[in-house]
Every structure is written in structure tokens, then in C-alpha cells.
């Protein structure tokens, strides 16, 4: 079953929420490449090949480097990412893996020490949106072929 077609109104609401999250990220001055990294990392954690392919292509079009994309799953161990990017990735991972540790207070504290309140909110909404898209794509069995 393709969820985007079986209930177009629900999917349209998701698209509207994603648009609002993207606009909030832009208003909060989050780098568009960072927004794509957030989407890619959540999609890696969720195992969503459809969103991985889409957002990796989008990141490359924005000028993201293949080196940074290659080390994204191990971002904590690399020196490729800025403090802002690290804070956003940590927060997004916690939101994506909410069942593991309920987004720990120290993750919020760390993120808030580097990101503005508007940026923390934008990262949270971007994370919520991509997690929902991952679930729609995986549940709908979106095809991903060469």
C-alpha cells in the first residue's frame, strides 16, 4: 500500500508540515547543507533507502562533500563537522532514536549551548518530518532501483 496515495489528505498535511519545518530552518539560519545532513543521518538510522538516495543527491547539489557524506555515520569520531553541526546531529539522532533514551536532558543542554532556541526548534521539526517521511517510504515499500 502506498500511504501517500491511499490517504492524500494525510500526506498533504505531512508535506505542509515539512514545508513549515524547512521554512523555520531557513528563518533560524540553519545551513541548507546541515538540513540535508540531518535528513540523511536520520534516514541512515531508520534504514530508509528512498530518503537516503534523495537527500544525498540534494546534499551533493548543494555542494556537500563526498568525504563528509562518507563519514556521516561516524561523525562523532571525525573532525569534519563543526560544533553547530555536531549539536544538530546529536539532537536529531536523539529524536530519531527516542525509544532508546527519551532525548536526554544533557543532549538538549549541549545543543542549546551552541544553537539558538530557534535552531533547536528547527532541528527538532526537521527531525520529526524526516522520521515521518522515512516511515511512510518504508511502510509503502517505495522502490529504490538503479
C-alpha angles and dihedrals in degrees: 000000000000105000094198089060100035092060109017093174092058090046091049089053089052090050090050091050090049091050090051091048091051091049090050090051091051092047090049090054096244111163110251089228089057090051089056092047089054090052093046095048094049090047090051091053092047094043095235107159093180094058092039092058093044098047095040088056090047091050092050091050088054090054100261112159123246088227093060091045090050094054097039094104087057097036093138091061096046133077094218098098132074125229090259092051092046092051092049093047093048092050093045092049091051091050091047091049094041092143091060101059110348094245099297120239091238089058090056091044092051093045092048091052090062105024129057118244089256091052093048089051092047092050090050093050093045088050093049091049097049091045089055092047089049090054093048093049095045095044091046091048093230108202118248111186133150 
